[in-house]
Amino acid sequence: MALIPSFFANRRSSVFDPFSLDLWYPFKDFPFPSLTTHTPETSAFVNTRIDWKETPEAHVFKADLPGLKKEEVKVEVEDDRVLQISGERNIQKEDKNDTWHRVERSSGKFMRRFRLPENAKMDQIKASMENGVLTVTVPKLEEKNPDVKTIEISG
């Protein structure tokens, strides 16, 4: 289980961090192309924003994937409790008569990975997509309250 480090007294928090598998690329925001290994054609959605919230019943992941159809997105879960969201936006075909003044929309492949918590029901994960927002719902196992038995003190 991944833990979030605490800045106080080098203690570790017991809060689960599903983003611990996210790959951190320190040069992604630099304006120098020579420092990045990504090109605009292969780095679509490098900054795909994904929210994670926990409700009493489930963990819910929401990803903004504007312009993509559900057929262009893949949601997978690996045996070691890793949720993977990936996909690809294809480059629009150019017409030789078109004059492009600016291209800012990204295209190419993307992938994000998250480690799921221990209380995830792996066999009941659901995904849906509406208006360019992918929602992955991971139901939680019911927390079992520990049985408490009172012991009589003798003597």
N, C-alpha and C positions, 0 to 999 in steps of 0.2 A: 504494500500500500504506500502510495506517495504521501509525503508529508510536506506541509508548508513550513519553511524555517521561520523562526521567530527572531526578531531583531533585539530581543531583550534577554540577556544572560545566556545566550546560545542555547536556549531551550527550543524544543521542536513542538509544534502544534499537532494535535491529533486530527486536524481538519483535513479531509480527503481532498486532493487536488487533481481533478481529471485532466487538467491541462499540462500535467507533468511530462507527458510524452510529446508535447508540441515541440517541433524543431525550432530552435532559436538561430536565426541567421543574423549576426551582428552588423553586417554591411548592407542590409536590405534597404535602408532609408538613405544611404549615401547617394549623392548625385553623380558620383563618378562611375561610369560604366565599367572601367577596368577593375574595380574592386568587387563587382558582383559577378556571380557565375550565371545569373538568370538573364534571359533576354526577354523582351516583351512578348515574343511568340511562345515562350515556354513557361512564363511565370504568371499565367492568368490566376487571378484570385489568390495571389501570394498572401494578401492581407484579408482573406475571407474572414469576415467577422462571425464569430459563433458565441452565442450566449448559453450559459448553463444555469439552470435553477433546479432547486430541490424542493419538492412538495412532500407532504406526509406519505403520498402514495408512489411517487416516481421521481426519477431524474429526467429533466427535459432539456434537450439540446435544440437550439434554433440557429439556423445558418441562413444568411442572406445570399441568395444565388440568383440575382435578377437576370431575366432573359433566358434562363435554362429551363428545359422541360425535364420531367421526372426521368425520362429515358436517357438523359445525358448525365445523370447523377447515380452514383453507386454507394450504398451503405452496407458495410460488412462488419462482422464481429469475429475476431480471431479467438482461438482457444484460450489464450492467456488474458482474456477480459479486456481486449483492446477494440474500441469502436473506431472504425475508419470511414471517413466521408471523402469521396473523391469524384472526379468528373472532368469534363472537357467542354470548352466552348470553342467551336470551330471558327476559323477565320472566314469572313464573308468573301465570296468570290468577287474579284474586281472586274469591272467592265473597263476596257481600254479607253472608252470615251469619257469615263468619270474623272473628275479632278477633285482630289482629296485635299482639303485645307488643314484638317487636323484629325488625328486618330488618338482617342484617349481610352476607349473601351478596350479592356484586355481580352485576350483569347489564349487558348492553350489549356494545359492540364493543371489541376490542383488536387491537393490531398491534405487532410488534417486527421490526426490520430489522437485518441484520448483513452487513458486507462480507466476502466469502469470500476466503481467501488465494489466491495465484497458483498453488499446487500442487493446487488442487481439480479433480477430474474432474467437470466441469459436467454431463456427459451421463449420469452414473451415480449421482446423488443419490437416496437412498431415504428414505421416512418411514414410521413405524409408530406405532400408538397402542395402549397397553395400560394398563388401570386408571387412566385419567386422566393418563397420562404420554406425551407426544409425544416420539418419538426421531427425529431427522433425522441420517442418516449421510451424510457427504460424503467419498467415497474420495479418496485422495491419489495424485498422479502418482508413479511410481517415481523416486527420485532417482538420477540417472545419475552414477556416479563418473567424474570427469574422467580422460581418458587422459593418462598421464604418460609422457613420452618423455625418456630420459636423453640429454643432449648431452655428447659427449666433448670435453674441454678440450684444445686443442692448444697446443704451444709449450713 
